[in-house]
Amino acid sequence: MDRCRRGCSRGDEARYVCNSRTEQRCLRQRSGFCRRRWQSRSGRSNQPTSLRLRKRMVANTNDLVDELVVRIEASNPMQRTMLQSSLAGLRTDERKRLHRYLEYCEDSGFDIDQLAEAYNTITLDTLREQVYFQRNGRYRYSRFDEVAGHVYHNPLYMRKYMYGLAITAYFWANHREIYRYFEMVIPRRQGGRYLEVGPGHGLFFLQAMALSRYESYEGIDISETSLEMTRSLLSRQEHRDSNRWVLQCGDFLAANELVGPYDAVVIGEVLEHVERPDLFLMRIQSLIRPGGFVFVTTAVNAPAVDHIYLFRTVAEVEHMAITCGLNVVDKLVTGYPGCSIQETEQRRLPINLALVLSA
């Protein structure tokens, strides 16, 4: 029987078999998409028994979260261990919110199979960019016009990207910690005006409206697709009163309609997507009232398909914020699992960072 160096073989009773007994994997399986496990010519299912049993169990329940996980694992089995660990870390209220979000997606015409595909798109695109970054020491792109057409102004890809990114807020531990931190630090009793720059999938905007008491909520995004998704999410949830919120499509730096002072400005996962993040921070400083709440999240050494500005250390982000006239009140830094922040930076592994700032 012929066998490749990673365990694949061709024989009369099996076709391109992955030798799971020695835990060797072919290149396609390592990337998460080889599902051929001792598939005989008799037509036996190529899915592991545990996965087939879980599919039957999920089919008899209405749990969309479990159903989504099963669909993701079916096409991307390398995610299985991480997803099972992630589910164990979800709080009951988080799981309920995720279930409601998945119901909203289905009602909006984006079914579970499409959501699984969207999530897998995020993971595979990110993996590809991480490999490039580790080899070259830089992000693949450095100019906005290099990514805008493919991502922000491509409705098909942008919709898939946003749905997948929303799911990572629950499934990826670092994103989940940032989301929890936002819920913890957003002022609960403060009135006034709230502004969000780049609401994206709308989850932070929605949660801000649920937790805080601002009289008005504004959002601005460069992508009309993102704004459509946020509008739909707000209209579908308990915030149907459109008099409290307004969304506009445009460039934050050039939007003369935004007139301060604002009592809160939130800018989540935007700075790494622009060529001059310092200009964004300076604009925020000019719009926030003295003592107001500023919440900034960004990524360090975290390549993605549309990340163009490379922060190499947490200190670099903090220094930029201070230079732009903002004070660091508090922060959350999520390093790579099993590594200290210093080691994570030294090894150029991804870091997610959230800063609470004030003017």
C-alpha positions as CSV (number, residue, x, y, z in Angstrom):
1,M,0.0,0.0,0.0
2,D,1.4,3.4,-1.0
3,R,1.6,5.9,1.8
4,C,2.6,9.5,1.7
5,R,4.8,11.0,4.4
6,R,1.9,12.3,6.4
7,G,-0.1,9.1,6.6
8,C,-2.4,9.1,3.5
9,S,-2.7,5.8,1.7
10,R,-4.5,4.4,-1.2
11,G,-5.8,0.8,-1.1
12,D,-8.6,-1.5,-2.3
13,E,-10.8,-0.9,0.8
14,A,-10.0,2.7,1.6
15,R,-9.6,5.8,-0.5
16,Y,-7.1,8.5,0.7
17,V,-7.3,7.3,4.2
18,C,-6.1,9.4,7.2
19,N,-4.2,7.2,9.5
20,S,-5.8,8.4,12.7
21,R,-4.3,5.6,14.8
22,T,-0.9,7.2,14.5
23,E,-2.4,10.7,14.5
24,Q,-0.8,11.5,11.2
25,R,-2.7,14.0,9.0
26,C,-2.5,15.0,5.4
27,L,-2.0,18.6,4.5
28,R,-5.7,19.1,3.8
29,Q,-6.7,17.6,7.1
30,R,-4.2,19.9,8.9
31,S,-6.0,22.9,7.3
32,G,-9.2,21.6,8.7
33,F,-11.0,20.2,5.6
34,C,-10.0,16.6,5.2
35,R,-12.9,14.5,6.4
36,R,-11.9,11.2,4.9
37,R,-11.6,8.7,7.7
38,W,-11.5,5.0,6.7
39,Q,-14.2,5.5,4.1
40,S,-14.9,2.1,2.6
41,R,-16.3,1.3,-0.8
42,S,-19.4,0.0,1.0
43,G,-20.6,3.5,1.5
44,R,-19.9,3.9,5.2
45,S,-20.2,7.6,6.4
46,N,-16.9,9.4,6.4
47,Q,-17.8,11.3,9.6
48,P,-16.5,10.1,13.0
49,T,-19.1,8.2,15.0
50,S,-19.1,10.8,17.8
51,L,-20.0,13.5,15.3
52,R,-22.8,11.4,13.7
53,L,-24.3,10.7,17.1
54,R,-24.2,14.4,18.0
55,K,-25.9,15.3,14.8
56,R,-28.7,12.9,15.6
57,M,-29.0,14.4,19.1
58,V,-29.0,18.0,17.9
59,A,-31.6,17.2,15.2
60,N,-34.0,16.3,18.1
61,T,-33.5,19.6,19.9
62,N,-34.0,23.3,19.1
63,D,-30.6,24.3,20.3
64,L,-29.2,26.4,17.5
65,V,-25.9,26.9,19.2
66,D,-25.1,23.1,19.3
67,E,-26.4,22.8,15.7
68,L,-24.0,25.5,14.6
69,V,-21.1,23.9,16.3
70,V,-21.9,20.5,14.7
71,R,-22.0,22.2,11.2
72,I,-18.7,23.9,11.8
73,E,-17.0,20.7,13.0
74,A,-18.4,18.8,10.0
75,S,-16.5,20.9,7.5
76,N,-13.6,22.1,9.8
77,P,-12.8,19.3,12.3
78,M,-9.6,21.0,13.5
79,Q,-11.9,23.5,15.3
80,R,-13.5,20.7,17.4
81,T,-11.4,20.9,20.6
82,M,-11.4,24.7,20.7
83,L,-15.2,24.9,20.2
84,Q,-16.0,22.4,22.9
85,S,-13.7,24.3,25.3
86,S,-15.3,27.5,24.3
87,L,-18.9,26.2,24.8
88,A,-17.9,25.1,28.3
89,G,-16.8,28.7,29.0
90,L,-20.0,30.4,27.9
91,R,-22.2,31.8,30.7
92,T,-25.9,30.8,30.6
93,D,-26.9,34.4,29.6
94,E,-24.3,34.5,26.8
95,R,-25.5,31.2,25.4
96,K,-29.1,32.5,25.4
97,R,-28.0,35.7,23.7
98,L,-26.1,33.7,21.0
99,H,-29.2,31.6,20.5
100,R,-31.3,34.7,20.0
101,Y,-28.7,36.1,17.6
102,L,-28.8,32.8,15.5
103,E,-32.6,33.0,15.4
104,Y,-32.3,36.6,14.2
105,C,-29.8,35.4,11.5
106,E,-32.2,32.7,10.3
107,D,-35.1,35.0,10.3
108,S,-33.0,37.4,8.1
109,G,-32.4,34.6,5.6
110,F,-28.9,33.6,6.7
111,D,-29.3,29.9,7.8
112,I,-27.1,27.7,10.0
113,D,-25.1,26.3,7.1
114,Q,-24.3,29.8,5.9
115,L,-23.3,30.8,9.4
116,A,-21.0,27.9,9.7
117,E,-19.5,28.8,6.3
118,A,-19.1,32.4,7.5
119,Y,-17.3,31.3,10.7
120,N,-15.0,29.0,8.7
121,T,-14.2,31.8,6.3
122,I,-13.0,34.0,9.2
123,T,-10.9,31.2,10.7
124,L,-9.2,30.2,7.4
125,D,-8.6,33.7,6.2
126,T,-7.1,34.6,9.5
127,L,-4.9,31.4,9.5
128,R,-3.6,32.3,6.0
129,E,-2.7,35.8,7.1
130,Q,-1.0,34.5,10.3
131,V,1.2,32.3,8.2
132,Y,2.1,35.3,6.0
133,F,2.9,37.4,9.0
134,Q,5.1,34.9,10.7
135,R,7.1,34.5,7.5
136,N,7.4,38.1,6.6
137,G,7.1,40.0,9.8
138,R,4.5,42.4,8.4
139,Y,0.9,42.4,7.4
140,R,0.1,41.6,3.7
141,Y,-1.5,45.0,3.1
142,S,-0.7,48.5,4.3
143,R,-3.1,50.7,2.4
144,F,-6.8,51.1,2.7
145,D,-7.4,50.9,-1.1
146,E,-5.8,47.5,-1.1
147,V,-8.5,45.9,1.0
148,A,-11.6,48.2,0.6
149,G,-12.8,46.8,-2.7
150,H,-12.5,43.1,-1.6
151,V,-13.9,43.6,1.9
152,Y,-15.8,46.8,2.8
153,H,-17.4,47.5,-0.6
154,N,-18.0,43.8,-1.5
155,P,-21.5,43.1,0.0
156,L,-21.3,39.3,-0.4
157,Y,-18.0,39.0,1.4
158,M,-18.7,41.7,3.9
159,R,-21.9,40.1,5.0
160,K,-20.2,36.8,5.5
161,Y,-17.3,38.5,7.3
162,M,-19.6,40.3,9.7
163,Y,-21.7,37.3,10.6
164,G,-18.6,35.2,11.1
165,L,-17.0,38.0,13.3
166,A,-20.1,38.2,15.4
167,I,-19.9,34.5,16.2
168,T,-16.3,34.9,17.3
169,A,-17.5,37.3,20.0
170,Y,-18.9,34.1,21.7
171,F,-16.6,31.4,20.4
172,W,-13.2,32.9,20.6
173,A,-12.0,33.4,24.2
174,N,-10.1,36.6,23.6
175,H,-13.1,38.2,21.8
176,R,-15.4,37.0,24.5
177,E,-13.3,38.6,27.2
178,I,-13.3,41.9,25.4
179,Y,-17.1,41.8,25.0
180,R,-17.4,41.0,28.7
181,Y,-15.1,43.8,29.6
182,F,-17.2,46.2,27.6
183,E,-20.3,45.1,29.5
184,M,-18.5,45.7,32.8
185,V,-17.1,49.1,32.2
186,I,-19.7,50.9,30.1
187,P,-21.4,53.5,32.4
188,R,-24.9,52.3,33.4
189,R,-26.3,55.6,34.8
190,Q,-24.7,58.2,32.6
191,G,-27.0,60.3,30.3
192,G,-26.2,62.2,27.2
193,R,-24.9,61.2,23.8
194,Y,-23.3,57.9,22.7
195,L,-21.2,57.6,19.5
196,E,-19.9,54.3,18.0
197,V,-17.3,54.4,15.2
198,G,-17.5,51.3,13.1
199,P,-20.4,49.3,14.7
200,G,-19.8,46.5,12.2
201,H,-22.1,43.6,13.1
202,G,-23.9,45.7,15.7
203,L,-23.5,43.6,18.8
204,F,-21.6,46.2,20.8
205,F,-24.1,48.9,19.7
206,L,-27.0,46.7,20.7
207,Q,-25.6,45.9,24.1
208,A,-24.8,49.5,24.7
209,M,-28.4,50.4,24.2
210,A,-29.5,47.5,26.5
211,L,-27.1,48.4,29.4
212,S,-26.7,52.2,29.4
213,R,-29.1,55.2,29.7
214,Y,-27.8,57.6,27.1
215,E,-30.6,59.7,25.5
216,S,-29.2,59.2,21.9
217,Y,-27.1,56.7,20.1
218,E,-25.2,57.4,16.9
219,G,-23.1,55.2,14.7
220,I,-20.9,55.8,11.7
221,D,-19.3,53.1,9.4
222,I,-17.5,53.1,6.1
223,S,-19.5,50.0,5.0
224,E,-23.1,50.3,4.0
225,T,-23.4,46.5,4.4
226,S,-22.4,46.7,8.0
227,L,-24.9,49.5,8.6
228,E,-27.7,47.5,7.0
229,M,-26.9,44.6,9.3
230,T,-26.8,46.9,12.4
231,R,-30.1,48.5,11.4
232,S,-31.7,45.1,10.9
233,L,-30.4,43.9,14.3
234,L,-31.7,46.9,16.2
235,S,-35.1,46.8,14.5
236,R,-35.4,43.0,15.2
237,Q,-34.5,43.4,18.9
238,E,-36.1,45.3,21.7
239,H,-34.8,48.7,20.4
240,R,-37.4,49.3,17.6
241,D,-37.7,53.0,18.6
242,S,-35.6,54.5,15.9
243,N,-35.9,57.9,17.5
244,R,-33.2,56.9,19.9
245,W,-30.6,55.9,17.4
246,V,-29.2,57.0,14.0
247,L,-26.7,55.4,11.7
248,Q,-24.8,57.0,8.9
249,C,-22.4,55.8,6.2
250,G,-19.3,57.8,5.8
251,D,-15.7,58.5,6.7
252,F,-15.3,59.3,10.4
253,L,-12.5,61.8,9.8
254,A,-14.5,63.7,7.2
255,A,-18.0,63.5,8.8
256,N,-18.9,67.1,9.6
257,E,-22.3,66.0,10.8
258,L,-20.6,64.7,14.0
259,V,-20.6,67.6,16.4
260,G,-19.5,67.1,20.0
261,P,-19.4,67.0,22.8
262,Y,-20.3,63.3,23.2
263,D,-20.5,61.6,26.6
264,A,-19.3,58.3,25.2
265,V,-17.3,57.3,22.2
266,V,-16.7,53.6,21.3
267,I,-14.4,52.5,18.6
268,G,-14.0,48.7,18.4
269,E,-11.5,46.9,16.2
270,V,-11.1,49.9,13.8
271,L,-7.6,51.3,14.4
272,E,-5.8,48.3,12.9
273,H,-8.0,48.8,9.7
274,V,-6.9,52.3,8.9
275,E,-3.6,53.9,7.7
276,R,-3.5,56.7,10.3
277,P,-5.0,55.5,13.6
278,D,-3.6,58.5,15.4
279,L,-5.9,60.8,13.3
280,F,-8.9,58.7,14.6
281,L,-7.8,59.1,18.2
282,M,-7.3,62.8,17.8
283,R,-10.8,63.2,16.3
284,I,-12.2,61.3,19.2
285,Q,-10.3,63.5,21.6
286,S,-11.9,66.6,19.9
287,L,-15.4,65.1,20.2
288,I,-15.5,63.7,23.7
289,R,-16.5,65.9,26.7
290,P,-13.9,66.2,29.5
291,G,-14.2,63.2,31.7
292,G,-16.3,61.3,29.1
293,F,-16.1,57.6,28.5
294,V,-13.9,56.4,25.6
295,F,-13.7,52.7,24.8
296,V,-11.1,51.5,22.3
297,T,-10.3,48.0,21.2
298,T,-7.5,47.0,18.8
299,A,-5.2,44.2,18.0
300,V,-1.4,43.7,18.3
301,N,0.5,41.4,16.0
302,A,-2.9,40.1,14.8
303,P,-3.0,39.7,11.1
304,A,-6.3,39.5,9.3
305,V,-7.5,39.9,5.7
306,D,-8.2,43.6,6.2
307,H,-5.7,44.6,8.9
308,I,-3.3,47.2,7.5
309,Y,-1.8,49.0,10.5
310,L,0.6,46.9,12.6
311,F,0.9,47.6,16.3
312,R,3.8,45.5,17.6
313,T,3.4,46.1,21.4
314,V,0.6,47.1,23.8
315,A,2.8,50.1,25.0
316,E,2.8,51.4,21.4
317,V,-1.0,51.6,21.4
318,E,-1.1,53.3,24.8
319,H,1.6,55.8,23.8
320,M,-0.3,56.8,20.7
321,A,-3.5,57.4,22.8
322,I,-1.6,59.5,25.3
323,T,0.1,61.5,22.5
324,C,-3.3,62.2,21.0
325,G,-4.5,63.8,24.3
326,L,-6.3,60.9,25.9
327,N,-5.6,59.4,29.3
328,V,-5.6,55.7,30.0
329,V,-8.0,54.9,32.8
330,D,-8.1,51.2,32.6
331,K,-7.2,48.4,30.2
332,L,-7.7,44.7,29.4
333,V,-5.0,42.7,27.6
334,T,-5.6,39.2,26.3
335,G,-2.5,37.4,25.4
336,Y,-1.9,34.1,23.6
337,P,-3.1,31.1,25.6
338,G,-0.4,29.7,27.8
339,C,2.0,32.7,27.3
340,S,2.6,35.9,29.3
341,I,2.0,39.2,27.5
342,Q,5.8,39.8,27.2
343,E,6.3,36.3,25.7
344,T,3.4,36.8,23.4
345,E,4.9,40.1,22.1
346,Q,8.3,38.6,21.7
347,R,6.9,35.7,19.7
348,R,4.8,38.0,17.6
349,L,1.6,36.2,18.6
350,P,-1.9,37.9,18.5
351,I,-2.9,40.2,21.4
352,N,-6.3,41.8,21.8
353,L,-6.4,45.0,23.8
354,A,-9.2,47.1,25.2
355,L,-8.5,50.6,26.6
356,V,-10.8,52.8,28.7
357,L,-9.8,56.4,28.0
358,S,-10.8,59.9,29.0
359,A,-10.0,63.4,27.8
